[in-house]
Amino acid sequence: MQQKLPSPVDRHIGHRVRTRRAMLGMSQEKLAEALGLTFQQIQKYEKGTNRIGASRLLQIAGILDVSIEFFFAGCPDTSRNGAVARSAMAEILISPHGDRLVRGFLRLKDDEMRRRVADLVDWLASPR
């Protein structure tokens, strides 16, 4: 039996849940307890493996102290045929290391250091 892949929208919303939870310093266990779930279920939500229903998303928004719109910010657009159009920024935010990269970059206060990091990433990504 073929396993269904998470949709880009489910992955995006799960990533936004994970990002906000981490911003608050809240563990998966603590969020799960507040929702009456297991931390494994939170892991599945955050990976996009399991979809988050509307009422559950509203509960999560309340616990994480954000509006429900927060979870849809930067959400990939889907066309009628199911194809997904994403911006480069959305690609970074849903990548496994994107949040670490962005947080680290924002901690750099020196513009010259930020330029050097951008140059390094350009160099690493260039074809050789």
C-alpha positions in Angstrom: 0.0 0.0 0.0 1.4 3.4 -1.0 1.8 5.8 1.9 0.3 9.3 1.3 2.8 12.1 1.5 2.0 15.2 3.6 0.5 18.0 1.7 2.6 21.2 1.4 -0.1 23.1 3.3 -0.2 20.6 6.1 3.6 20.7 6.3 3.6 24.5 6.4 1.0 24.7 9.2 2.9 22.1 11.2 6.1 24.0 10.8 4.3 27.2 12.0 3.1 25.3 15.1 6.6 24.0 15.8 8.1 27.5 15.2 5.7 29.2 17.6 6.0 26.5 20.2 9.8 26.8 20.1 9.6 30.6 20.3 7.7 30.2 23.6 10.1 27.6 24.9 7.3 25.1 25.1 8.0 21.4 24.8 6.0 19.0 22.6 5.0 17.3 25.8 3.6 20.5 27.4 1.6 21.3 24.2 0.3 17.7 24.1 -0.7 17.8 27.7 -2.7 21.1 27.1 -4.5 19.5 24.2 -5.0 16.1 25.9 -2.8 14.3 23.3 0.4 12.4 23.3 3.6 14.2 22.3 3.8 11.7 19.3 0.6 13.2 18.0 2.2 16.7 18.2 5.2 15.4 16.3 2.9 14.1 13.6 1.1 17.5 13.4 4.4 19.4 13.2 5.7 17.2 10.4 2.5 17.5 8.5 2.0 13.7 8.6 -1.4 14.2 10.4 -3.7 17.0 9.4 -4.8 19.4 12.1 -8.6 19.9 12.1 -10.0 23.4 12.3 -11.2 23.1 15.9 -7.9 21.6 17.0 -6.0 24.4 15.2 -8.1 26.9 17.0 -7.2 25.3 20.3 -3.5 25.3 19.4 -3.8 29.0 18.5 -5.2 29.8 21.9 -2.5 27.8 23.8 0.3 29.4 21.7 -1.3 32.8 22.0 -1.6 33.6 18.3 -4.4 34.3 15.9 -5.4 31.4 13.6 -4.1 33.4 10.7 -0.6 33.0 12.1 -0.5 29.4 10.9 -1.4 30.4 7.3 1.1 33.2 6.9 3.3 32.5 4.0 1.3 29.4 3.1 2.0 27.9 -0.3 -0.6 28.6 -2.9 -2.1 25.7 -4.7 -3.5 25.8 -8.2 -6.6 24.1 -9.4 -4.6 21.1 -10.5 -2.9 20.7 -7.1 0.5 22.1 -8.2 2.1 24.2 -5.5 3.7 27.6 -6.1 6.1 28.7 -3.3 8.3 31.7 -2.8 12.0 31.2 -1.9 11.2 32.4 1.6 8.5 29.8 2.1 10.9 27.1 0.9 13.4 28.2 3.5 10.9 28.3 6.3 9.6 24.8 5.7 13.0 23.2 5.2 14.4 21.2 8.1 17.2 23.6 8.9 15.6 26.8 7.7 14.4 28.1 11.1 17.9 27.6 12.5 19.4 29.4 9.6 17.1 32.4 9.9 17.3 32.6 13.7 21.1 32.5 13.5 21.3 35.0 10.7 19.0 37.4 12.7 21.3 37.1 15.7 24.1 38.6 13.7 24.0 42.3 14.3 27.0 43.3 12.0 25.9 43.9 8.4 29.4 42.9 7.2 29.0 39.5 8.9 25.6 39.0 7.4 27.1 39.8 4.0 29.8 37.2 4.5 27.2 34.6 5.5 25.2 35.3 2.4 28.4 35.1 0.3 29.2 31.8 1.9 25.8 30.3 1.2 26.1 31.6 -2.4 29.5 30.0 -2.8 28.3 26.7 -1.2 25.3 26.5 -3.5 27.2 27.4 -6.7 27.9 24.6 -9.2 31.4 23.4 -9.2 
